[in-house]
Amino acid sequence: MIDLTRLKNRVLGYPPYAYYFILERLNRKWSIERTRFRACTVNAEVQDYSNSIEFFLFKEHNRGNEFEQPTEERAKLVSNIANKFRTDACFVCASPLTPIVQIVNFDDHCDYVEYSWCQQCDHSQYSVLPSKEWITNWYLTNWDTSKSLDQNLEVRRPTYRYYNRLKEYLGGGKLKVLDIGAGYGEKILPFKEHGHELFCTEATPRRADYLRRHVTPNVFLGSFDDPGVQEQLLRHGPYDLIFSYHVVEHIYNPTEELQLLKQIASKDAIFYLAIPEFYKEGILNNIYQMEHVESFSRNSGKYLLKQLGFETICAKDDLFQYYSDYCQYFVGKKAESPESIRVDTGFNRQKMTDYLNEVFHLDQIQRLSSNAFSYTYFKHAPLTYLVSKDTKQKCRQVEKHLPIRIYHKNLPLFWMVS
């Protein structure tokens, strides 16, 4: 019997996939997820507080709809977070970071989160954010709570796409498969159907419970660097296929946290890594959506694999992920001598400033005759920002006026999708 709801979802999902597929084939740069920009005028004036390019989020209903939390308890949880984690070193290669964007509490300029870029390996990440303990608690208590189990399963039906991608790398015989952050297990069920032994880590209790009941009893609840989880992984390893699907961007310092892979990967292990790509992911969405601790360029993804002992043998865009334009995947093979793997290093700062100019429409801001503009990005309402005459001038020389500072008043600095 035909599942009409699923068929309808497939039909509705195909046009954006086809759109990005065509853009990708014509010119990869055309498929970058850009904000839509519109000039406007509001009855208010602002003045800058620093040498940075500065935007002020204007108080209107869309602002409230985007950032206000559903309960008072949630609002307290994500507002005025003390004891933030701060780093000036890249999570991938440990080189110095360049701050590029800050979201600042208008009433307390010392309260901010910060997003940065690494000139050495071309990685991007938060450099000021809530502590690891705060993030871990969020996944344990608030993550994946906004939808029912049935609603989640409706969009997470078992798929053979990833099994088919990996078949050519796996050879014959029964394998041990480890899924890091397995969710509801729909990506790895086909491996079970073909006789492979499955193991999963999962940081969210509801998902871990579902995995134990429907996918495999070998489920370890907690973050990958939890000592209890690591003890279980060592006991049951080594693993022939390590699978991670849009999990690593949520991890604090993945190079450090995933070092255990060097010990638990078998001699010829394959590592499948799916992650967003920074230069194609909507930057405002990435900055405001705090659960993405970082975003990888194609190069920093390869660099991470090298740091974990794998040589990249495949790196491609993945337009099937959400039928969108910003995802990529890597296939790595365990290397005998990881230190000999060549990955590009040393990137021109101009590359980043050109990117910021493009995605923030800074060339249009410098020509504004009005005092405000709006950004609209994928699946979100327009947000209005005030801008000073001084900032319009600063936009002419982006590299001299970083980080871009975005001020919020009486609102959280970010949201956490649940």
TORTI-564911 format. One line per field, with one value per residue (C-alpha): x, y, z; residue in three letters; chain. Coordinates in nm, 3 decimals, m for minus. Layout:
residues N
east	X|...
north	Y|...
up	Z|...
residuo	ALA|...
cadena	A|...
***
This chain:
residues 418
east	0.000|0.133|0.210|0.049|0.193|0.546|0.491|0.363|0.670|0.899|0.722|0.738|1.103|1.222|1.208|1.462|1.687|1.667|1.731|2.051|2.160|2.146|2.326|2.592|2.656|2.669|2.883|2.943|2.959|2.604|2.465|2.583|2.292|2.269|2.046|1.796|1.865|1.614|1.671|1.414|1.365|1.270|1.208|1.523|1.891|2.202|2.569|2.858|3.038|3.359|3.576|3.381|3.109|2.797|2.435|2.153|1.866|1.550|1.259|0.971|0.748|0.969|1.256|1.043|0.907|1.259|1.437|1.180|1.168|0.849|0.875|1.023|1.248|1.392|1.439|1.647|1.849|1.964|1.996|2.290|2.490|2.780|3.120|3.141|3.411|3.668|3.943|4.174|4.288|4.132|3.959|4.100|4.464|4.521|4.633|4.528|4.173|4.047|3.716|3.469|3.124|3.003|2.646|2.646|2.408|2.324|2.289|2.615|2.880|3.090|2.815|2.859|2.918|3.184|3.240|3.590|3.792|4.125|4.365|4.580|4.326|4.020|3.798|3.520|3.389|3.258|3.543|3.319|3.016|2.847|3.050|3.068|2.873|2.595|2.578|2.584|2.299|2.100|2.117|2.021|1.722|1.594|1.715|1.459|1.159|0.950|0.811|0.651|0.829|0.595|0.665|1.040|1.018|0.808|1.107|1.363|1.259|1.527|1.735|1.986|2.162|2.455|2.492|2.510|2.768|2.993|2.962|3.263|3.488|3.380|3.483|3.328|3.267|3.084|3.185|3.158|2.984|2.997|2.753|2.856|2.539|2.305|1.978|1.700|1.929|1.764|2.099|2.260|1.966|2.062|2.399|2.212|1.997|2.316|2.449|2.683|2.706|2.592|2.711|2.585|2.660|2.378|2.362|1.980|1.792|1.477|1.679|1.903|1.595|1.449|1.777|1.794|1.440|1.443|1.800|2.061|2.111|2.466|2.383|2.603|2.428|2.643|2.893|3.180|3.434|3.230|3.460|3.182|3.110|3.479|3.518|3.234|3.375|3.717|3.566|3.364|3.610|3.786|3.538|3.563|3.327|3.286|2.984|2.904|2.610|2.581|2.710|3.067|2.955|2.787|3.105|3.333|3.685|3.634|4.009|4.046|3.715|3.749|4.111|3.981|3.917|4.290|4.257|3.921|3.948|4.058|4.363|4.175|3.881|3.664|3.534|3.220|3.179|2.881|2.897|2.782|3.015|3.095|3.121|2.776|2.590|2.382|2.617|2.349|2.162|2.485|2.573|2.231|2.174|2.411|2.405|2.644|2.964|3.153|3.131|3.390|3.535|3.622|3.983|3.927|3.714|4.012|4.242|4.019|4.032|4.412|4.420|4.215|4.439|4.243|4.331|4.046|3.964|3.633|3.497|3.174|2.873|2.559|2.254|2.026|2.069|1.745|1.739|1.963|2.283|2.514|2.606|2.911|3.050|3.393|3.512|3.844|4.060|4.279|4.634|4.954|5.138|4.887|5.173|5.253|4.900|4.904|4.633|4.649|4.749|4.777|4.475|4.453|4.255|4.103|3.909|3.723|3.660|3.526|3.294|3.168|3.110|2.904|2.688|2.624|2.568|2.819|2.858|2.485|2.496|2.768|2.543|2.229|2.043|1.819|1.907|1.804|1.786|1.648|1.799|1.581|1.735|1.616|1.286|1.303|1.116|1.291|1.495|1.549|1.881|1.965|2.293|2.489|2.653|2.990|2.928|2.828|3.175|3.342|3.183|3.415|3.714|3.581|3.921|3.995|3.667|3.624|3.456|3.114|2.911|2.536|2.358|2.054|1.847|1.630|1.670|1.888|2.203|2.107|1.843|1.880|1.648|1.490
north	0.000|0.345|0.577|0.898|1.121|1.007|1.040|1.396|1.485|1.345|1.542|1.865|1.805|1.740|2.098|2.249|1.947|1.988|2.363|2.317|2.024|2.246|2.535|2.293|2.162|2.509|2.682|2.553|2.907|2.978|2.724|2.912|2.971|3.350|3.569|3.780|4.149|4.437|4.802|4.964|5.266|5.264|5.545|5.506|5.600|5.420|5.495|5.250|5.145|5.008|5.003|4.700|4.686|4.700|4.597|4.646|4.397|4.611|4.541|4.407|4.099|3.879|3.931|3.809|3.514|3.397|3.437|3.428|3.090|2.884|2.885|3.108|2.822|2.789|3.166|3.166|2.871|3.044|3.403|3.568|3.244|3.288|3.115|3.082|2.873|3.081|2.975|3.143|2.811|2.618|2.293|2.118|2.229|2.435|2.744|3.099|3.204|3.526|3.646|3.727|3.770|3.847|3.848|4.099|4.173|4.541|4.598|4.421|4.429|4.176|3.919|3.787|3.479|3.480|3.297|3.272|3.147|2.966|3.097|2.784|2.508|2.713|2.596|2.800|2.762|2.933|3.074|3.210|2.995|2.821|2.557|2.196|2.099|2.338|2.188|1.831|1.911|2.062|1.740|1.536|1.751|1.968|1.825|1.651|1.744|1.958|1.669|1.337|1.011|0.940|1.282|1.224|0.878|1.006|1.203|0.941|0.633|0.370|0.454|0.251|0.560|0.545|0.168|0.184|0.463|0.261|m0.086|m0.042|0.038|m0.238|m0.564|m0.893|m1.051|m0.949|m0.606|m0.420|m0.089|0.203|0.491|0.801|0.991|0.744|0.933|0.691|0.456|0.488|0.535|0.214|m0.029|m0.158|m0.267|m0.478|m0.629|m0.740|m0.918|m0.658|m0.603|m0.256|m0.036|0.317|0.617|0.865|1.169|1.201|0.960|0.925|0.837|0.597|0.415|0.385|0.249|m0.021|m0.133|m0.123|m0.121|m0.282|m0.351|m0.214|0.151|0.370|0.681|0.991|1.207|1.037|1.152|1.033|0.790|0.533|0.548|0.520|0.216|0.042|0.136|m0.003|m0.322|m0.396|m0.273|m0.260|m0.133|m0.179|0.103|0.423|0.625|0.983|1.164|1.535|1.492|1.623|1.985|1.956|1.840|2.055|2.022|1.717|1.659|1.608|1.432|1.181|1.080|0.745|0.653|0.587|0.307|0.157|0.164|m0.167|m0.184|m0.106|0.080|0.315|0.643|0.801|1.165|1.383|1.750|2.096|2.302|2.646|2.830|2.707|2.701|3.011|3.200|3.378|3.054|2.886|3.166|3.195|2.819|2.745|2.364|2.381|2.448|2.463|2.437|2.277|2.387|2.105|2.147|2.149|1.835|1.659|1.802|1.659|1.313|1.336|1.435|1.124|0.892|0.867|0.961|1.112|0.894|1.065|1.416|1.530|1.755|1.586|1.753|1.476|1.589|1.782|1.849|2.146|2.302|2.310|1.951|1.740|1.398|1.236|0.878|0.814|0.505|0.439|0.539|0.365|0.699|0.986|1.236|1.184|1.277|1.605|1.863|2.227|2.485|2.862|3.043|3.399|3.618|3.786|3.466|3.507|3.880|3.832|3.563|3.787|4.071|3.841|3.669|3.982|4.201|4.453|4.619|4.698|4.821|5.072|5.220|5.235|5.565|5.441|5.354|4.985|4.662|4.311|3.966|3.670|3.326|2.973|2.892|3.204|3.535|3.862|4.020|4.397|4.559|4.925|5.054|5.376|5.603|5.504|5.133|5.204|5.352|5.062|4.817|4.953|4.795|4.479|4.338|4.640|4.626|4.269|4.111|4.212|4.286|4.222|4.365|4.205|4.381|4.183|3.867|3.555|3.578|3.255|2.986|2.612|2.409|2.130
up	0.000|m0.095|0.197|0.066|0.339|0.267|m0.108|m0.057|0.151|m0.118|m0.391|m0.190|m0.102|m0.456|m0.603|m0.358|m0.406|m0.785|m0.750|m0.549|m0.766|m1.075|m0.900|m0.777|m1.127|m1.287|m1.024|m0.671|m0.531|m0.649|m0.403|m0.092|0.146|0.152|0.363|0.170|0.226|0.227|0.314|0.546|0.773|1.141|1.389|1.595|1.591|1.716|1.775|1.771|2.088|1.936|1.626|1.498|1.237|1.461|1.402|1.654|1.650|1.638|1.873|1.665|1.669|1.449|1.690|1.978|1.782|1.695|2.030|2.309|2.482|2.531|2.913|3.180|3.287|2.936|2.912|3.232|3.105|2.785|2.914|3.094|3.107|3.346|3.340|2.963|2.802|2.614|2.379|2.130|1.981|1.693|1.795|1.486|1.459|1.780|1.584|1.686|1.598|1.439|1.592|1.314|1.479|1.831|1.962|2.248|2.537|2.485|2.861|2.949|2.678|2.869|2.811|2.459|2.249|1.980|1.652|1.503|1.206|1.185|0.921|0.944|0.859|0.750|1.037|1.204|1.557|1.867|2.073|2.353|2.442|2.736|2.915|2.805|3.116|3.010|2.659|2.794|3.033|2.745|2.546|2.852|2.950|2.662|2.330|2.109|2.324|2.087|1.877|1.961|1.890|1.598|1.447|1.468|1.319|1.028|0.894|1.001|0.813|0.744|0.438|0.232|0.096|0.336|0.326|m0.053|m0.042|0.182|0.029|m0.200|0.097|0.336|0.170|0.281|0.619|0.930|1.061|1.387|1.317|1.562|1.514|1.712|1.808|1.638|1.687|1.595|1.404|1.065|0.888|1.020|1.026|0.678|0.820|1.076|0.801|0.624|0.931|1.078|1.455|1.567|1.854|1.925|2.142|2.205|2.437|2.450|2.679|2.464|2.157|2.348|2.482|2.131|1.994|2.262|2.191|1.811|1.677|1.905|2.276|2.242|2.320|2.543|2.683|2.715|2.528|2.347|2.605|2.904|3.095|3.125|2.752|2.668|2.894|2.709|2.368|2.455|2.592|2.278|2.012|1.778|1.517|1.141|1.041|1.243|1.134|1.242|1.086|1.171|1.524|1.521|1.470|1.813|1.990|2.202|2.063|1.837|1.790|2.164|2.230|1.945|2.009|2.133|1.768|1.731|1.987|1.893|1.511|1.357|1.130|0.805|0.962|0.758|0.904|0.752|0.862|0.762|0.869|0.751|0.534|0.668|0.337|0.231|0.562|0.642|0.874|1.077|1.126|1.236|1.479|1.640|1.648|1.932|1.919|1.623|1.813|1.485|1.109|0.881|0.552|0.313|0.423|0.799|0.764|0.603|0.869|1.144|0.986|0.978|1.345|1.426|1.223|0.895|0.538|0.336|0.035|m0.055|0.013|m0.151|m0.115|0.017|m0.132|m0.006|0.354|0.418|0.041|0.114|m0.008|0.291|0.379|0.296|0.376|0.402|0.387|0.560|0.589|0.890|0.804|0.910|0.924|0.981|1.009|0.640|0.523|0.334|0.406|0.298|0.561|0.567|0.418|0.294|0.535|0.231|0.162|0.490|0.458|0.104|0.239|0.522|0.277|0.058|0.319|0.528|0.217|0.353|0.014|0.018|0.377|0.297|0.026|0.244|0.241|0.526|0.886|0.892|0.696|0.737|0.691|0.602|0.604|0.546|0.725|0.944|0.958|0.861|1.139|1.137|1.233|1.293|1.160|1.219|0.965|1.110|1.046|0.688|0.642|0.825|0.584|0.316|0.497|0.660|0.757|0.979|1.171|1.287|1.471|1.346|1.663|1.677|1.984|2.149|2.416|2.662|2.456|2.461|2.250|2.069|2.055|2.106|1.883|2.085
residuo	MET|ILE|ASP|LEU|THR|ARG|LEU|LYS|ASN|ARG|VAL|LEU|GLY|TYR|PRO|PRO|TYR|ALA|TYR|TYR|PHE|ILE|LEU|GLU|ARG|LEU|ASN|ARG|LYS|TRP|SER|ILE|GLU|ARG|THR|ARG|PHE|ARG|ALA|CYS|THR|VAL|ASN|ALA|GLU|VAL|GLN|ASP|TYR|SER|ASN|SER|ILE|GLU|PHE|PHE|LEU|PHE|LYS|GLU|HIS|ASN|ARG|GLY|ASN|GLU|PHE|GLU|GLN|PRO|THR|GLU|GLU|ARG|ALA|LYS|LEU|VAL|SER|ASN|ILE|ALA|ASN|LYS|PHE|ARG|THR|ASP|ALA|CYS|PHE|VAL|CYS|ALA|SER|PRO|LEU|THR|PRO|ILE|VAL|GLN|ILE|VAL|ASN|PHE|ASP|ASP|HIS|CYS|ASP|TYR|VAL|GLU|TYR|SER|TRP|CYS|GLN|GLN|CYS|ASP|HIS|SER|GLN|TYR|SER|VAL|LEU|PRO|SER|LYS|GLU|TRP|ILE|THR|ASN|TRP|TYR|LEU|THR|ASN|TRP|ASP|THR|SER|LYS|SER|LEU|ASP|GLN|ASN|LEU|GLU|VAL|ARG|ARG|PRO|THR|TYR|ARG|TYR|TYR|ASN|ARG|LEU|LYS|GLU|TYR|LEU|GLY|GLY|GLY|LYS|LEU|LYS|VAL|LEU|ASP|ILE|GLY|ALA|GLY|TYR|GLY|GLU|LYS|ILE|LEU|PRO|PHE|LYS|GLU|HIS|GLY|HIS|GLU|LEU|PHE|CYS|THR|GLU|ALA|THR|PRO|ARG|ARG|ALA|ASP|TYR|LEU|ARG|ARG|HIS|VAL|THR|PRO|ASN|VAL|PHE|LEU|GLY|SER|PHE|ASP|ASP|PRO|GLY|VAL|GLN|GLU|GLN|LEU|LEU|ARG|HIS|GLY|PRO|TYR|ASP|LEU|ILE|PHE|SER|TYR|HIS|VAL|VAL|GLU|HIS|ILE|TYR|ASN|PRO|THR|GLU|GLU|LEU|GLN|LEU|LEU|LYS|GLN|ILE|ALA|SER|LYS|ASP|ALA|ILE|PHE|TYR|LEU|ALA|ILE|PRO|GLU|PHE|TYR|LYS|GLU|GLY|ILE|LEU|ASN|ASN|ILE|TYR|GLN|MET|GLU|HIS|VAL|GLU|SER|PHE|SER|ARG|ASN|SER|GLY|LYS|TYR|LEU|LEU|LYS|GLN|LEU|GLY|PHE|GLU|THR|ILE|CYS|ALA|LYS|ASP|ASP|LEU|PHE|GLN|TYR|TYR|SER|ASP|TYR|CYS|GLN|TYR|PHE|VAL|GLY|LYS|LYS|ALA|GLU|SER|PRO|GLU|SER|ILE|ARG|VAL|ASP|THR|GLY|PHE|ASN|ARG|GLN|LYS|MET|THR|ASP|TYR|LEU|ASN|GLU|VAL|PHE|HIS|LEU|ASP|GLN|ILE|GLN|ARG|LEU|SER|SER|ASN|ALA|PHE|SER|TYR|THR|TYR|PHE|LYS|HIS|ALA|PRO|LEU|THR|TYR|LEU|VAL|SER|LYS|ASP|THR|LYS|GLN|LYS|CYS|ARG|GLN|VAL|GLU|LYS|HIS|LEU|PRO|ILE|ARG|ILE|TYR|HIS|LYS|ASN|LEU|PRO|LEU|PHE|TRP|MET|VAL|SER
cadena	A|A|A|A|A|A|A|A|A|A|A|A|A|A|A|A|A|A|A|A|A|A|A|A|A|A|A|A|A|A|A|A|A|A|A|A|A|A|A|A|A|A|A|A|A|A|A|A|A|A|A|A|A|A|A|A|A|A|A|A|A|A|A|A|A|A|A|A|A|A|A|A|A|A|A|A|A|A|A|A|A|A|A|A|A|A|A|A|A|A|A|A|A|A|A|A|A|A|A|A|A|A|A|A|A|A|A|A|A|A|A|A|A|A|A|A|A|A|A|A|A|A|A|A|A|A|A|A|A|A|A|A|A|A|A|A|A|A|A|A|A|A|A|A|A|A|A|A|A|A|A|A|A|A|A|A|A|A|A|A|A|A|A|A|A|A|A|A|A|A|A|A|A|A|A|A|A|A|A|A|A|A|A|A|A|A|A|A|A|A|A|A|A|A|A|A|A|A|A|A|A|A|A|A|A|A|A|A|A|A|A|A|A|A|A|A|A|A|A|A|A|A|A|A|A|A|A|A|A|A|A|A|A|A|A|A|A|A|A|A|A|A|A|A|A|A|A|A|A|A|A|A|A|A|A|A|A|A|A|A|A|A|A|A|A|A|A|A|A|A|A|A|A|A|A|A|A|A|A|A|A|A|A|A|A|A|A|A|A|A|A|A|A|A|A|A|A|A|A|A|A|A|A|A|A|A|A|A|A|A|A|A|A|A|A|A|A|A|A|A|A|A|A|A|A|A|A|A|A|A|A|A|A|A|A|A|A|A|A|A|A|A|A|A|A|A|A|A|A|A|A|A|A|A|A|A|A|A|A|A|A|A|A|A|A|A|A|A|A|A|A|A|A|A|A|A|A|A|A|A|A|A|A|A|A|A|A|A|A|A|A|A|A|A|A|A|A|A|A|A|A|A|A|A|A|A|A|A|A|A|A|A|A|A|A|A|A|A
***
